[in-house]
Amino acid sequence: FFWFRSEKKEMAFVGVGGMVGWRRVEKDGSKGCSCVRRACWTGSVGDGGVREKVKVGVLGATGSVGQRFVQLLEGHPWFETYALGASSRSAGKRFADAVNWKQATPIPEKLLDLIVDECDPSVGRMKDCQIVFSGLDAQFAGEIEDSFAAADRAVFSNAKNHRMDSDVPILIPPVNAEHLDIIPSQRLNRGYKKGFIVTNANCSTTAMTIGLKPIMDAFGIDIIQVSTMQAISGAGYPGLSSMDMLDNVVPYIGGEEEKMELESKKIFGSFKDGTFLPLDMKVSAMCNRVHVLDGHTEAISIKLKNRATPEEVIAAIEAFPSKTRAMGMPSAPARDVAYFHQADRPQPRLDRLLGGGFTVSVGRVRPCNVNDIRLVVLGHNTIVGAAGGSILNAEYALIKGLID
C-alpha cells in the first residue's frame, strides 16, 4: 500500500484480493478521516495493463430502486452499466423514453439512447453481462433472478424473494462478510456453474444491523426492540398519496415488521453444512411511515448478553473499524458506522448522506429502564439500504474471486 501526495490530490496504490489500482482519496470532513470513494484505475496483478470493466445489467431499471442503481453505477471504476432491463411495456424503447426519471441527478448521458431489454439472460445486451443488479418488484423477481443465476450470472438482488432461502446470504459486508462463503454450497444445491444469488436486507433491517454490529461484537445482544420512522421513498414511486402523508404518520408498513424480525436473526447468525443458522435472540419491531423523503430513523432498545455502561457502548461504536474500506471496496465510506455525541442527532435531513449515503449514524446511547441500552440509528434507505448495499455486495464478490 503506497501513498502519493500532491497539492491537488492524494492517491493510493493498493493491492487487494488479486487486484491492484490507483485510488483517489477524498476527505469526508469527519475527524480528518480519508474516505476512498472511487478508483481511478485498476488492473490485474501481473498483467501490466488496464483491467476491462465488468459489464453489468440492471433489472427493473425504470423503477425507483433500478433508477438508484443506474445513478450510483455512473462512473463506477469496476462496473460498466451495459444493459437495462424492464417489463415488456418498456422493452425496445430508448431508456430516456421508457423511464419516468425521479433522481436528483440527470440520467447518465451514455444511457439516454440505450435500448431497454426484457429481463431475460438470453436477449439483447443482457447476453453479455456478468453481473445483474435486481431492482425488480417481488411479484416478478424470484423466477427472473433464478433464470439469470442458472445462466451463469452473478445476481445481486434488492427483492425479498430469496432472502430467507437456506443457502442464499443476506449479505451486509460490514456485518456478515463471511456469509458469502456459502456460495459454493448454493451452486452445488441448485446446479449453478458460475452463477449465484446474493440478496441485501430490507432497508430498515440494514440500518439496524449495521448500527448494532459494534455492540453485538463487543457485548452480544439478547433482545432488540425497535420502532422505526421510515421515509416515504421506501414505498417506491408514486408511493403513498399526499393525503396519506401530509400532517400524518402511518403506523403500518405491510410485511416490514416480520422482515426486520426474521432477517436480523439470519444476518447475525452463522452457517453450517451449507445452510444458515439464525441467531438465538428476540426481536420486536414496530414500523411507521413518516413524512421524510429519504433516511430511515430507528429508536432501539437492547438487552445485552454482557452488561456494559453507555460509555462502554459508545467506545465500542467509535472503535469499530471501517470494514468495507479495509476490504478494498471503491464505494466504501470512511466509516461504516459513525457516532454523534450531540443530543439531537442523527437527523435524516442532516445526516443521511454521510459517507455518500453508505454510513449508518448512531446517537443518543443511554440507559434503558426496561432493557439495558437505548439508542437511535439512521441509515439512507435507498443507498446503503438498497441499491448501494447491492453494489457493495458485488464489489466484495469480485474481490473474493467469485466473478470471473
C-alpha positions as CSV (number, residue, x, y, z in Angstrom):
1,F,0.0,0.0,0.0
2,F,1.8,3.2,-1.2
3,W,0.7,6.8,-0.9
4,F,1.3,9.6,-3.4
5,R,0.6,13.2,-2.4
6,S,0.4,16.4,-4.3
7,E,-1.1,19.8,-3.6
8,K,-4.3,19.0,-5.5
9,K,-4.9,15.3,-4.8
10,E,-3.9,12.3,-2.8
11,M,-3.6,8.9,-4.4
12,A,-3.1,5.4,-3.1
13,F,-1.6,2.4,-4.9
14,V,-3.5,-0.6,-3.5
15,G,-3.3,-4.3,-3.9
16,V,-6.5,-6.1,-2.8
17,G,-7.8,-9.6,-3.4
18,G,-5.7,-10.2,-6.5
19,M,-6.3,-6.7,-8.0
20,V,-4.2,-3.5,-7.9
21,G,-5.1,0.0,-8.7
22,W,-4.9,3.7,-8.1
23,R,-7.5,5.3,-5.9
24,R,-8.4,8.9,-5.4
25,V,-8.8,9.7,-1.7
26,E,-11.3,12.4,-0.7
27,K,-11.6,13.8,2.8
28,D,-15.0,13.4,4.3
29,G,-14.5,16.2,6.9
30,S,-15.1,13.8,9.9
31,K,-12.2,13.7,12.3
32,G,-9.8,14.0,9.4
33,C,-10.5,10.5,8.1
34,S,-9.9,9.8,4.5
35,C,-12.7,8.1,2.6
36,V,-11.8,6.0,-0.5
37,R,-14.7,6.8,-2.9
38,R,-13.8,6.0,-6.4
39,A,-10.9,4.1,-8.0
40,C,-9.2,5.9,-11.0
41,W,-7.5,2.8,-12.5
42,T,-7.5,-0.9,-11.8
43,G,-5.6,-3.7,-13.4
44,S,-5.0,-7.4,-12.7
45,V,-1.8,-8.3,-10.8
46,G,0.9,-9.2,-13.2
47,D,-0.9,-8.3,-16.4
48,G,0.8,-5.0,-16.8
49,G,-2.4,-3.5,-18.3
50,V,-5.7,-1.9,-17.5
51,R,-8.4,-4.3,-16.4
52,E,-11.6,-4.1,-18.5
53,K,-14.6,-3.1,-16.6
54,V,-17.2,-5.8,-15.7
55,K,-20.4,-5.5,-17.8
56,V,-23.4,-5.3,-15.6
57,G,-27.2,-5.2,-16.2
58,V,-29.9,-3.5,-14.1
59,L,-33.2,-5.4,-13.9
60,G,-36.2,-3.2,-13.2
61,A,-34.2,-0.2,-14.4
62,T,-37.2,2.1,-14.8
63,G,-38.4,1.6,-11.2
64,S,-37.3,3.6,-8.1
65,V,-34.6,1.1,-7.0
66,G,-33.5,0.5,-10.6
67,Q,-33.0,4.2,-11.1
68,R,-30.9,4.4,-8.0
69,F,-28.8,1.6,-9.3
70,V,-28.3,3.5,-12.6
71,Q,-27.4,6.7,-10.7
72,L,-24.9,5.0,-8.3
73,L,-23.2,3.0,-11.1
74,E,-22.4,6.1,-13.2
75,G,-18.6,6.4,-13.2
76,H,-18.0,3.2,-11.2
77,P,-14.4,2.2,-11.5
78,W,-15.1,-1.6,-11.8
79,F,-18.5,-1.8,-13.4
80,E,-19.9,-0.7,-16.7
81,T,-23.7,-0.3,-17.0
82,Y,-24.1,-2.3,-20.2
83,A,-27.7,-3.4,-20.2
84,L,-31.0,-2.1,-18.8
85,G,-33.9,-4.5,-18.3
86,A,-37.6,-3.8,-17.7
87,S,-41.1,-5.1,-18.5
88,S,-42.4,-5.8,-22.0
89,R,-44.0,-2.3,-21.9
90,S,-40.6,-0.7,-21.8
91,A,-38.5,-3.2,-23.8
92,G,-37.5,-1.9,-27.2
93,K,-37.7,1.7,-26.2
94,R,-34.8,4.2,-25.6
95,F,-34.2,4.3,-21.8
96,A,-34.9,8.1,-21.9
97,D,-38.3,7.4,-23.4
98,A,-39.1,4.4,-21.1
99,V,-38.2,5.8,-17.7
100,N,-40.0,8.4,-15.6
101,W,-36.7,9.6,-14.1
102,K,-37.1,10.8,-10.4
103,Q,-33.5,11.0,-9.2
104,A,-31.9,14.3,-8.3
105,T,-29.2,14.0,-10.9
106,P,-29.7,13.7,-14.7
107,I,-29.9,10.3,-16.5
108,P,-26.3,9.4,-17.4
109,E,-25.7,10.7,-20.9
110,K,-24.4,7.4,-22.3
111,L,-27.6,5.6,-21.2
112,L,-30.1,8.0,-22.8
113,D,-30.3,6.2,-26.1
114,L,-29.6,2.7,-24.7
115,I,-32.4,0.3,-25.8
116,V,-34.2,-1.3,-22.9
117,D,-34.1,-5.2,-23.0
118,E,-36.6,-7.6,-21.5
119,C,-35.4,-9.2,-18.2
120,D,-34.1,-12.4,-19.9
121,P,-30.5,-13.5,-19.8
122,S,-30.6,-14.7,-23.5
123,V,-31.7,-11.5,-25.2
124,G,-30.0,-8.2,-26.3
125,R,-27.2,-6.8,-24.3
126,M,-28.2,-8.9,-21.3
127,K,-26.4,-11.8,-23.0
128,D,-23.0,-10.2,-22.4
129,C,-23.5,-9.2,-18.7
130,Q,-21.6,-11.0,-16.0
131,I,-23.4,-9.3,-13.1
132,V,-27.1,-8.2,-12.8
133,F,-28.5,-5.9,-10.1
134,S,-32.1,-6.6,-9.5
135,G,-34.5,-3.8,-8.5
136,L,-37.4,-5.9,-9.6
137,D,-40.7,-5.9,-7.8
138,A,-41.2,-9.0,-5.6
139,Q,-44.1,-10.1,-7.8
140,F,-41.7,-10.9,-10.6
141,A,-38.2,-11.1,-9.1
142,G,-37.9,-14.7,-7.9
143,E,-38.3,-16.6,-11.2
144,I,-36.3,-14.0,-13.2
145,E,-33.4,-13.9,-10.8
146,D,-33.3,-17.7,-10.8
147,S,-33.1,-17.7,-14.6
148,F,-30.1,-15.3,-14.6
149,A,-28.2,-17.3,-11.9
150,A,-28.8,-20.5,-13.9
151,A,-27.4,-18.7,-16.9
152,D,-24.1,-18.2,-15.1
153,R,-24.8,-14.6,-14.0
154,A,-23.9,-13.2,-10.5
155,V,-27.3,-11.9,-9.2
156,F,-27.4,-9.1,-6.6
157,S,-30.9,-8.7,-5.5
158,N,-32.8,-6.0,-3.6
159,A,-36.0,-8.1,-3.7
160,K,-37.3,-10.1,-0.8
161,N,-37.9,-13.4,-2.7
162,H,-34.7,-15.2,-1.9
163,R,-33.7,-13.6,1.4
164,M,-34.9,-16.4,3.6
165,D,-33.7,-19.3,1.4
166,S,-31.5,-21.5,3.4
167,D,-28.5,-21.2,1.0
168,V,-28.8,-17.6,0.0
169,P,-26.9,-15.0,2.0
170,I,-28.5,-11.7,3.2
171,L,-25.1,-10.0,2.8
172,I,-24.1,-6.8,4.5
173,P,-20.3,-6.7,4.2
174,P,-19.5,-4.7,7.4
175,V,-21.8,-7.1,9.4
176,N,-21.5,-10.7,8.0
177,A,-19.0,-10.8,5.1
178,E,-18.2,-14.4,5.9
179,H,-21.7,-15.4,4.8
180,L,-20.6,-15.1,1.2
181,D,-18.6,-18.3,1.8
182,I,-21.9,-20.2,1.4
183,I,-21.9,-19.6,-2.4
184,P,-20.1,-22.9,-3.3
185,S,-22.8,-24.8,-1.4
186,Q,-25.5,-22.8,-3.1
187,R,-24.1,-23.6,-6.5
188,L,-24.0,-27.3,-5.6
189,N,-27.5,-27.3,-4.3
190,R,-29.0,-25.5,-7.3
191,G,-26.9,-26.9,-10.1
192,Y,-25.4,-23.5,-10.9
193,K,-21.9,-23.5,-12.5
194,K,-20.8,-19.9,-12.3
195,G,-23.9,-18.1,-11.3
196,F,-25.3,-17.4,-7.8
197,I,-27.8,-15.2,-5.9
198,V,-26.9,-12.8,-3.1
199,T,-29.5,-10.5,-1.5
200,N,-29.3,-7.4,0.6
201,A,-31.6,-7.0,3.5
202,N,-34.7,-4.9,3.9
203,C,-33.7,-1.2,4.1
204,S,-34.7,-0.8,7.8
205,T,-33.0,-4.1,8.7
206,T,-29.8,-3.0,7.0
207,A,-29.6,0.2,9.1
208,M,-30.4,-1.6,12.3
209,T,-27.9,-4.4,11.9
210,I,-25.0,-2.1,10.8
211,G,-25.7,0.3,13.6
212,L,-25.8,-2.6,16.2
213,K,-22.9,-4.6,14.8
214,P,-20.2,-2.9,17.0
215,I,-22.4,-3.6,20.1
216,M,-23.1,-7.2,19.0
217,D,-19.4,-7.9,18.6
218,A,-18.3,-6.3,21.9
219,F,-21.1,-7.4,24.3
220,G,-23.6,-9.6,22.5
221,I,-27.3,-8.9,22.2
222,D,-30.2,-11.0,23.5
223,I,-33.2,-8.7,22.8
224,I,-33.9,-6.0,20.2
225,Q,-37.0,-3.7,20.4
226,V,-37.2,-1.3,17.6
227,S,-39.6,1.4,16.5
228,T,-38.9,2.8,13.0
229,M,-39.7,6.2,11.4
230,Q,-39.3,5.3,7.7
231,A,-39.0,7.6,4.8
232,I,-41.7,7.8,2.1
233,S,-39.1,6.9,-0.6
234,G,-39.1,3.4,0.8
235,A,-42.6,2.9,-0.6
236,G,-41.3,3.5,-4.2
237,Y,-42.8,5.8,-6.7
238,P,-45.5,7.1,-6.6
239,G,-45.8,5.6,-3.1
240,L,-48.4,7.0,-0.7
241,S,-50.6,9.9,-1.7
242,S,-50.1,13.3,-0.2
243,M,-53.5,12.9,1.6
244,D,-52.0,9.9,3.4
245,M,-48.7,11.5,4.3
246,L,-49.1,15.3,4.8
247,D,-49.6,16.1,8.5
248,N,-49.6,12.4,9.3
249,V,-47.8,9.3,10.4
250,V,-48.9,5.9,9.1
251,P,-48.3,3.2,11.8
252,Y,-48.3,0.3,9.4
253,I,-46.0,-0.9,6.6
254,G,-47.1,-4.3,5.2
255,G,-44.7,-7.1,6.0
256,E,-42.0,-4.8,7.3
257,E,-42.1,-5.8,10.9
258,E,-41.8,-9.5,10.0
259,K,-38.9,-8.8,7.7
260,M,-36.9,-7.0,10.4
261,E,-37.6,-9.7,13.0
262,L,-36.6,-12.6,10.7
263,E,-33.8,-11.1,8.6
264,S,-31.8,-9.7,11.5
265,K,-31.6,-13.2,13.1
266,K,-30.2,-14.6,9.9
267,I,-27.8,-11.8,9.3
268,F,-26.4,-12.0,12.8
269,G,-26.4,-15.8,12.6
270,S,-24.0,-18.4,11.2
271,F,-24.0,-21.2,8.7
272,K,-23.0,-24.8,8.9
273,D,-23.2,-27.7,6.4
274,G,-24.5,-25.4,3.6
275,T,-27.4,-23.8,5.5
276,F,-27.9,-20.7,7.6
277,L,-28.5,-20.9,11.4
278,P,-30.3,-17.9,12.8
279,L,-29.0,-16.2,16.0
280,D,-31.0,-17.1,19.1
281,M,-32.3,-13.7,20.1
282,K,-35.6,-12.0,20.4
283,V,-36.6,-9.1,18.0
284,S,-39.7,-7.0,18.2
285,A,-40.3,-4.4,15.5
286,M,-42.9,-1.6,15.1
287,C,-42.7,0.1,11.7
288,N,-44.1,3.5,10.8
289,R,-44.1,5.7,7.7
290,V,-43.3,9.3,8.3
291,H,-43.2,12.5,6.2
292,V,-39.5,12.4,5.4
293,L,-38.2,11.9,1.8
294,D,-35.1,9.8,2.4
295,G,-33.5,8.2,5.5
296,H,-34.9,5.7,8.0
297,T,-34.6,6.6,11.7
298,E,-35.0,3.9,14.3
299,A,-35.4,4.1,18.1
300,I,-33.9,1.0,19.5
301,S,-33.8,-0.7,23.0
302,I,-31.5,-3.6,23.5
303,K,-30.8,-6.2,26.2
304,L,-27.1,-7.1,26.2
305,K,-25.6,-10.5,26.7
306,N,-22.8,-9.0,28.8
307,R,-23.6,-5.8,30.7
308,A,-22.0,-2.6,29.7
309,T,-22.3,1.1,30.5
310,P,-23.4,3.7,27.9
311,E,-19.8,5.0,27.9
312,E,-18.5,1.5,27.0
313,V,-21.1,1.1,24.3
314,I,-20.1,4.4,22.7
315,A,-16.5,3.5,22.9
316,A,-17.2,0.2,21.1
317,I,-19.1,2.1,18.3
318,E,-16.3,4.7,17.9
319,A,-13.6,1.9,17.8
320,F,-15.4,-0.1,15.1
321,P,-13.2,-0.2,12.0
322,S,-14.4,0.6,8.5
323,K,-14.6,-2.9,7.4
324,T,-15.7,-2.2,3.8
325,R,-12.8,0.2,3.3
326,A,-10.3,-2.4,4.6
327,M,-11.8,-4.9,2.2
328,G,-10.9,-2.6,-0.7
329,M,-14.3,-1.7,-2.0
330,P,-14.3,1.5,-4.1
331,S,-17.8,2.6,-2.8
332,A,-16.7,2.1,0.8
333,P,-17.2,5.1,3.2
334,A,-14.6,6.4,5.7
335,R,-16.8,4.7,8.4
336,D,-19.4,2.1,8.2
337,V,-20.8,3.3,11.5
338,A,-20.4,6.9,12.9
339,Y,-21.4,8.1,16.4
340,F,-22.9,11.5,17.1
341,H,-22.4,13.0,20.6
342,Q,-25.0,15.8,20.0
343,A,-28.2,15.2,21.9
344,D,-30.4,15.8,18.9
345,R,-28.6,13.7,16.3
346,P,-28.7,11.8,14.0
347,Q,-31.4,13.5,11.9
348,P,-32.4,12.4,8.3
349,R,-32.1,15.8,6.6
350,L,-28.6,16.5,8.1
351,D,-27.0,13.0,8.3
352,R,-28.5,10.6,5.7
353,L,-25.8,11.4,3.1
354,L,-22.8,10.9,5.5
355,G,-20.3,8.8,3.7
356,G,-22.2,9.3,0.4
357,G,-25.2,7.6,2.0
358,F,-23.2,4.5,2.8
359,T,-22.5,5.3,6.5
360,V,-25.0,4.4,9.2
361,S,-25.3,7.0,12.0
362,V,-25.8,6.2,15.7
363,G,-26.6,8.6,18.6
364,R,-28.4,9.0,21.9
365,V,-26.8,6.0,23.6
366,R,-28.2,6.0,27.2
367,P,-29.5,3.6,29.9
368,C,-32.9,1.9,29.4
369,N,-35.3,1.3,32.2
370,V,-36.7,-1.9,30.6
371,N,-33.6,-3.4,28.8
372,D,-30.0,-2.2,29.2
373,I,-29.3,0.4,26.5
374,R,-31.4,2.6,24.2
375,L,-30.1,4.5,21.1
376,V,-31.1,6.0,17.8
377,V,-29.9,4.7,14.4
378,L,-30.2,6.4,11.0
379,G,-29.4,5.0,7.5
380,H,-30.1,6.1,3.9
381,N,-32.8,3.6,2.8
382,T,-32.2,3.8,-0.9
383,I,-28.4,3.9,-0.8
384,V,-26.8,1.7,1.9
385,G,-30.3,0.2,2.5
386,A,-31.0,-0.8,-1.1
387,A,-29.1,-0.2,-4.4
388,G,-25.9,0.9,-2.8
389,G,-25.9,-2.1,-0.5
390,S,-26.2,-4.4,-3.5
391,I,-23.3,-2.6,-5.2
392,L,-21.1,-3.1,-2.1
393,N,-22.0,-6.8,-2.2
394,A,-20.9,-7.1,-5.9
395,E,-17.7,-5.3,-5.2
396,Y,-16.9,-7.7,-2.4
397,A,-17.8,-10.8,-4.5
398,L,-15.4,-9.5,-7.2
399,I,-12.7,-9.1,-4.6
400,K,-13.3,-12.6,-3.3
401,G,-12.9,-14.0,-6.8
402,L,-16.4,-15.3,-7.2
403,I,-16.9,-13.5,-10.6
404,D,-14.7,-14.4,-13.5
